[in-house]
Amino acid sequence: MGDEVSNLLSKIEKEELNNLQLKAELSPAEVSGKRLQENIEELGQRKAAVLNEIKQLLHQIEQEGSRNAEEKLKQLLNLFRDLDMKDSDFYSTGKQKHLAEGLGIEDSLYVFMEKLKLVKKELGTKLRANLLLKRRLGDVPSQSELIHPIVHFLHTCFFWYEHRFSELYIQIQEKLRQTRKYYATYNALLEIKELMLKEVSLLNSINAQFQEAITSTSGRTKLIDSMEGILKGTRQKLEKVQLGLQTELKNCESLKQKCAASIAEQRHRSSLLKAFQDEFARSERVRSISTLAHFVS
């Protein structure tokens, strides 16, 4: 499209140069026409002078009747006829030549003016097509404009899924904590049940053996040994429970440390996320400004 417009412009320049040349050629023709008119006027003046002389000679002949005046009158009449013929010939020839030259130049000028009009019309058509094409190209979105909604959608999906996964992780951790709590409660109740059953069995055994142990020495010894065994088992059970308690306290302390570390990590991630969102918003503003500047240019 740019090559066609430049070609049309060069054509217009050539036509204008030809037009100027025709005008330059027309100027000498006008000058020659003016000279021809001056020559015709000069012949007319000479004819008028000859007519005046003829009138004077006629008047002289009427008054004097001179032979020389008659001869001079004949010469003047012949001269007048010659001048009249030359005048008419010169006038008709010059006029035809002038008309031929003027018509030829005017025809050439008319042809070149018509060509110039056609070239200008074609140039206007090409320029309108070029403007229409530029408008259509301006209406077509660029690659950055097409990619921008996709990138924005992907970022939105990423943040949404990240938020949902974090919520799901928190729910799973809460369910796991509750499950561990329920299992710990169940185990504690089971141990309490076992201790109560042992206590009931011990009380039943003491109740059954108490009368026999009171009446005999061997019975008392057996009862004491049984009580010592029960005491020893109880102490072992107490030590086991204390060890479990210490383990639970250690686990509780480690969980507190992990919770504090998780809170610090969550704060760090939140600060990074906020910084990323600010940087993303700034880059979007810069991209929109650069896109606007590109369209304006």
C-alpha positions, 0 to 999 in steps of 0.5 A: 500500500505504501509503494502504491501511494508513493507511485501515485505521488510520483505520477502526480509530480510528473503530471504537474511538471508536464503542466508547468512545461505546457504553460511555459510553452503556452507563454511563447505562443501568447507572446507570438500572438501579441506580436502578430496583433502588433504587426496587424495593427502596424499594417492597419496604421500604414493602410490608414496613412496610404488612404490619407495620402490617396484622399489628399492626391484626389483632392489635389487632382480635383483642384490642379488636374496634375498628371504626376498626381494621377500616376502617384495615385495609381502607385498608391492604389497599387501599394494599398492593394498590396498592403491590403492583400498582405494584411489579409494573408498575414492576418489569416495565416497568422491567425490560423497558425496561432489558432493551431498552436493554441488549440494544440497546446490547449488540447495537450493541457486539457489531456494532461489536466484530465490525467492529473485529475484521474491520478489524484482521484486514484490517490484519494481512493488509495489513501482512503483504503489505506486509512480503512486498513489502518483502522481495521488494524487498530481494531484488531487486538495485539498479542499482549492484549490477547494474553493479558486476560489469560494470564489474569485468569491463571493468576486468579485460579492460582490464588483461588486454588492456593486459598482452597488448599490452605483451607483444606489443609487446616481442616485436615489438621483440625480433624487429625488433632480431634482424632488424636484427642479422641484416641488419647481419651479412649486409651486413658478411659481404657486404662482407667477401666483396667485399673478399676477392674484390678481394684475391684478384683483386689478388693474381692480377693482381700475380702475373700482371703481376709478371714482366713489370713486373720486366723492363721500365720501363713494366711497373713504372710500370704496376704502381705505378699499379695499386697506387696505384689499389688503395690509393686504392680501399682508403682510400675503402673504409676511409673509407666503413666508418669513416663507417658505424661513426660512424653506427652509434655515433650510432645506438647512442647514440640507442638508449641514450637512447631506452631510458633514456627508455622505462625512465623512462616505464615506471616512471612508467606503473607508478606511475600504474597502482599509484595508479589501482589503489589509488584504484579499490580505495578507491572500491569499498570506499566504494561497498560501505559506501554500499550496505550503509548504504542497505540498512540504512536 
